[in-house]
């Protein structure tokens, strides 16, 4: 099996586990790091999640604090989303999307399921696109094609995130306005 066939196969089959399949018992940091290696598609060792990264994500509020030194399903869901999104967006934007997807009014299990569904769709589309590429394409031609698809999707993603930031700022401004004390109306004489 060629390396590109292996990639295509992993794009078709490798998925983070469903919420119900995440461990329902607490894990220590070394177990979390080992588990996360199975949650995302990786080819290089230098993009592995580290304890320092987890600690930084926790300090910045992207991941809830561990209970003692143990991490549960909720932590694994957050870390899965972070490990995938960090490759394509800033921490600020990732924070906003994670808060919307995983910390909104719905249960975290539902937010994680929605995230996994979107990921599944994106991975299938990419695998299909690889299959549709002409066999005579050079590696450079194919790499440029996928880089341009990534560029186009990135432009769309950044626009959605900008609109979401604006929406949140407007909602925050509305809350601030409603909290201001109202000036008493002057009586007419």
Long-range contacts (C-beta under 8 A, 24 or more apart in sequence): 4-130, 7-43, 7-130, 8-127, 8-130, 8-131, 10-41, 11-41, 11-123, 11-124, 11-126, 11-127, 11-130, 12-123, 12-124, 12-127, 14-41, 14-123, 15-116, 15-119, 15-120, 15-123, 16-40, 16-80, 16-116, 16-119, 18-113, 18-116, 19-73, 19-77, 19-109, 19-112, 19-113, 22-73, 22-76, 22-77, 23-72, 23-73, 23-76, 24-73, 25-72, 26-67, 26-68, 26-70, 26-71, 26-72, 27-70, 27-71, 27-72, 27-76, 28-69, 28-70, 28-71, 29-54, 29-69, 29-71, 32-71, 32-75, 32-76, 32-79, 35-76, 36-76, 36-79, 36-80, 36-83, 39-76, 39-79, 39-80, 39-83, 40-80, 40-83, 40-84, 41-123, 47-87, 49-79, 49-83, 54-79, 57-82, 60-91, 60-95, 61-95, 62-91, 62-94, 62-95, 62-98, 74-108, 77-102, 77-108, 77-109, 77-111, 77-112, 77-115, 78-102, 80-112, 80-115, 81-112, 81-115, 84-119, 88-150, 88-154, 88-157, 89-157, 89-158, 89-161, 93-158, 93-161, 96-161, 96-164, 96-165, 96-168, 97-161, 97-164, 100-164
